[in-house]
Amino acid sequence: MEFKLPYGLRDNELLTIEEVESGLSCDCVCPACKKQLIARKGEVKAHHFAHYKSEDCLSGLETALHKLSKEIISKSKTFTTPILNYPNTHYEIFDETEILIENVRLETKVGEFIPDIVIETKGKKLLIEIVVSNTVSWQKLQRIKAENLPTIEIYAKYLIERLYTNKDFGLKDNLFQTELISGTKYKRWLHNPKISKIKQNLKDNYAEQKKVKSFKTEEIGYYNYVEDCPLEKKTWKSGKNKGKPYASIDYDCSSCDYCIGIDHKQIPHKRLDFYEYSIPQMVYCLGYLKNDFRQLIKELK
């Protein structure tokens, strides 16, 4: 779906296309590049803003939605978090929860990164990332995990798609505000310390430790694997282990829901100050619990 800019900025305030006069009389600039906008309010195409005597800015809508979402959340007294399931399952850790907002901070540094929004309540922090065109980068996600703070991603783009479908772009729109604050359809957990705690418990007290073995091939170099895969991901076709199950570290264990972790040995560069590569050493496997896994998660949550 092609989006036209429905918001313009005037005196640092976001205005909808329906709130301004047609043409240059709107007296608005682009929320992103700050160039002059013209309000196009004809009878054929959907009403929208366009850049005046310049190329349309691809960041205008994203900047507007970030600003709009932050303003709405910062003025709200409550916020509803989505259901939390154990990763890649429907095993519920906790249900949707409405929390009271005591304080909101915008674009404030937390550790080594800057989240879009920080909600504070009862001495705890909840981080919120607003997503329009690009999801949170891998690098930022690693920083979030390092801080071990609960973080939610909100897909504002899909909210706007619904607004476009309804031809309703109002800043006071009930659909947008209700979904943003009280809804959970467009929210997902990026990180939650509860999951980290459960995973550590599983790793420390339930996982089988399987030592990684390897052999060298001409095609791919070293092939790393573990023996006796309880899920029988692969089976040896020949040799002394013929018929016995095993699993490839790269192709099976790394993407397996029952692999709770892989220990690696980091090999430093001989001359430069970074790790040149890493070698898998140990796999923490819960495959033997596949039939009881749901009950175990229920007990540990």
N, C-alpha and C positions, 0 to 999 in steps of 0.2 A: 504494500500500500504506500503510495506517494503522499508524504505529508506536506502541507502548506503551513506556514507560520501563523498560528492563531493569536499570538501574544506579541505585544510591543511594550517597550519600556519608556516611561515618561516620568521625569523627576524621581527616578529610582523606584518607581512603582510599576508592577506588571499590570497591563490592561488587556482585556480581550478585544477582539476585532469589533464586537458588537457594542463596546462601550465608547468607541471613538467616532469622530466624524470621518467622512470619506475623503480620500485623496491625501494631500500633504497636510491638510488641516488637522490630521490626527496628532501631529507634533510628537511622533514617537521615533525611537531609535532601536536598532537590533539589540537584544539582550546580550549577545556575544561580542560582536565586533563594534557595536555602538555607532554604526553608520545609519544615515537617515532612512526611514521607512515610509512607504506610501500605503494607505489603506485601500485595498481593492474590494469594493462592495457592489459588484454588478448584479445582474439578474440571471446570469447563466451559470457561472462557476461559483463554488463555495467561497464565501467571504474569507479574505486572508490578507496578511501583510506581505509586501514584497520590498526588496531593497531598491531604493531610488537611484537610478543611474549607476548601478554597480551590480556585480554578480550576487545572487542570493547566497547568504552565508549558511553553510551546512551545519554550523554549530548553534544557530539561533534557537531552534526548538529544544535541543538538549540543555542549553543554558537556562532557558525559560522554565523547563520542567524541574530542573534542579532547584532553581530559586523558588518556584511555586511550592514544591514539596516541602522544602525546608521551612518556608513561612507557615504552611498549614500545620506541620508537626510541632513547630516551636510555640504555636498558640494553643495547642490541644492540651487537655488535662489527662488524657488517657491514650494508650496505644495497645493494640492487640497483636501479640506475637503468634506465629503460625504453629501448627502441630510439629513436634519433633519426633521423628522416627529414627531408629538405628539405621545407619547408611545402607542404601540399596535394598532395604526391606520395608515392610509395612508394620514392623514391630514398634509399637508406640512407646515412647519414653514419657512424654507428657502432651496434653491436649492444648488447643488454642487457649491463650491466657491474656486477660486484660490487665495491664499494669497501670498504676498511677504515675504520672510524670511530675517529678518535683523540680527538675531543671533540665534545660536543653542548651547544648553548646554546639555551634556550627563551625565547621572547618577548623577544629582545634586539634593540635598535634597530640597524638597518643603514641608514646614510645617512638618508633621510627617511621610512622606514617600519619596521614591526616584523613580520618573518615569524614564522610559528608555530614553526619549528625551523630552526636553523643547524647543519649537520654540517661539522666541520672535519677535513681529512685532507691530509697532505703540504703544509701551508701554503695550501691552497685551501679555499674555502667552497662548500657546496651548500645552497641554501635550499629549504625544504619548506613547502607550504601544505596544510592539512587541510581538505577540503571536505565539508560535510554538507548544508546546505540552499542556501547561496549560493556561487557561484563567486567567484573573485578579481575585485574591481571593476576597471573600466577605469583609474581613477586609480591604484590600487595597481600595476597591471601596468605603467603608464608609469614609475613610480618604480623598479620592478624592472629595466626595460630601461635606465633611466638609470644604474643601478649596474652594469649589464652583468654580473650574476652568474647562474650556472646555477641555475634554479629549477624545481622539480617540484611538480605539483599531484596530491594523492592523494584519490580519491573514496571516502571512508570510508562514505558513505551506502550505496553499492552493496555494500560488504562487509557492512554490517548487514542489508541485504535478504537476503543469503545466509544469515546467521545466523538471521534470523527464519524463513526457509524451512525451515531445519534444526531450528528450536526449540532453538537452542544459543547461549546468551548468555555463556558462561563467559569470565572475563578471561584464563584460561590456554588459551583455545580455539586449537587448532593452525591452523585455517583462517584466523582473523583475523590471528594473528601471522605466519604464513607468508606470506600475501598482502601484509601490510603491509611486511615486511622483504625477503623474497626474491622475491615476485611482481611482475609488471609490468602485469597486466591492468587494474588500477584506477589506474594512474599515467600521467601525460602531462607532456611538457615545456611549461612556460609560456614559458621563455626559455632560450636557450643561446648563449653567446658565439661558439661555432663557426659557427652559422648567420649571426650578425651579420658575422663575418669573411668568410664566403663571399659574402654579399650585397654587401659593400663591394668585394670583388674583382671581382664581376660588374659592379657599377656603374662602377667605375673603368676596367676593362680590356676589357669585352665589350659593354656596352650601347650601343645607338644613342641619341643625344640628339635628341629630337624637340621642336622649339619649339612651344609651345601657341599656337593662334590662337583668335579668338573673334568672335562677332557678336551683336548685340543683338536680342532678340525681345520682343514685347509680352507674351507669355504667361509666360515664365520669366526674363526679364532676359537676362543674358549667357550664351551657349552656348559652352562651351570645348571645343576638339577638337584633334586632331593629324591631319595628312594621312598618306597612304600607310601605313595600318595593315597590317603583314605578315600579320595573322590575318584581315584583311577583316571586322572586326566589323560595320561598316556600309558602305553604298555610297551615294554621292550619286545622287539620283533625277532631278535636273534641274540646270540652270545650266551654267556653263563646266566644272565638274568632274564632270559626269554620267558615271556608271560607274566613277569612281575610289573606292578604299577610304579610309575614315577611321575614327576612333574617338572617341567622346565621353569626356571626362575623367571625368565623374561616373558615367556608366553603364557604361563599358567599362574604361578604364585603371585606375581605382581598385580594381577587383575582379579584375583580370587576373593570373594566375599569372606571366606573363612581364613584368609591369611591376615593375621593381626599385626604383622610387622616383619621386616627383614633387616638384620644387622649387617652392616658393611664395614670393611676395612678400608680406610681412606689412604690412598697412596700419594704422598706429596710430590710435587715437581722437584726435580733435582736442583734446579737453579732459581726458579721463581717461587713467590710466596702464595701458592694456591695448590689445591688437590688436583692432580693430573687425572686420576680416575679412581674408582672404588670397586672393591671385589666383595660380592655377597658371601657372608660367612654362616649365618644362621637364619632359619625360617621359623616363625612362630605360627603353628598351624592348629586350627580348630575344626578341621574337616571331620574328625572322628565324632564331633558333637552335632553333626548336621541335623539329626532327627530330634535333638533336644535343645537346639540353639534358641528357639523362640522362648521356651520356658526359662532358660537360663537368663536371657535378656530381661525377662519379666521380673525375675528374682533380684537382678542386680540394679535395676533402674531406680 
